[in-house]
Amino acid sequence: MTDAVAPPRVPTPRSLVLDLLSTLRRGSMPVRALVDAAALFGIAENSLRVSLARLHRAGLVVRDGRGRYALGPAASDVNRQVTSWRRRPARRRAWARAANGAPRWVGVFGAAADATATPRAARSERALELLGFRSLAPGLAVRPDNLAGSVAALRDELAALGLAPGAIVATLGELDAATAARACALWSAEALAASADALCADLAASRARLARLAPRDAMVESFALGGRAIRRIVLDPLLPAELVDERPLSALVDAARDYDAAGRACWAAFLAEHGVAHRAAPADVRVGDAAAALARNTPSHAVRAGRAAANAEPSTAGGAPS
């Protein structure tokens, strides 16, 4: 295996600001730190300041009297999803069953089908993606009922993340066999496992080479690759063991946790120079811009596997067979 890592993509000024501010342990970040960080990625100071002004008007960042910035209230709900990535697999529980033993689903009725139509529709789509929903039919998105907590709590969480007002969130207890099979096949277990495994390999290769890089290059690489890993974790649909092997995600979380420590070391001197206390390594997360990042392939073999899983008893194994 080569230690090469894909070249980092350049963050947008908007995403850079939000991602840097999300790492703060407390307090705020001076403009100069944001400007100097932007320069690492070839982002001009004027572009950074224009984005800061727009984010401030939107309530996504707040500014104190000293001209220092922190995340604003409008960014808090999505930020909680992002910063909880270490604990995300713990949200999974056994797939709930209807009275007749059939797997139970959570459905969202009346969600916008076209995320490009309006900003409100885009926010609604992002909320559904963040919690693992996929479109089963026009106006109906579903996911397995296997997240910890009640459906009422899930309804509130979706609303806080931007689900369109008027959308109905409820359980679906007894889908017919054909529809249940189609629902199971909305996700590709193979694609989910492959993307997690590939990122684990990239994280290992990058961590081995960070110490050999120039400090600025190490900051850029750790920011880009750490963000890719966290995005993948945050956008994982957290499917039950009947549909996916749970081990690749757990392995990715462990690898990302180790890489975060390495990333913090890369950025420590820069942040200390600017007097910024941080709780995590800066990372190019961009969840708001990449809510549809996970593959949603539905090959014919996945449909067949979904049909079988729809009628299967709950598994006691660590994951589904490949």
ABEGO torsion letter per residue (X at the ends): XBABBBBBBBBBAAAAAAAAAAABABEBBBAAAAAAAAAAAGBBAAAAAAAAAAAAAAGABBBBAAGBBBBBAAAAAAAAAAAAAAAAAAABBBBBBBAAGBBBBBBBBGBBABAAABAAAAAAAAAAAAAGBBBABBGBBBBBBABBEBAAAAAAAAAAAGBBBGBBBBBBABBBAAAAAAAAAABBAAAAAAAAAAAAAAAAAAAAAAAABBAAAAAAAAAAAAAAAAAAAAABAGBBAAABBAAAAAAAAAAAAAAAAAAAAAAAAAAAAAGBBBABBBBBAGAAAAAAABBABBBAAAAAAAAAAAABBBBABABBBX
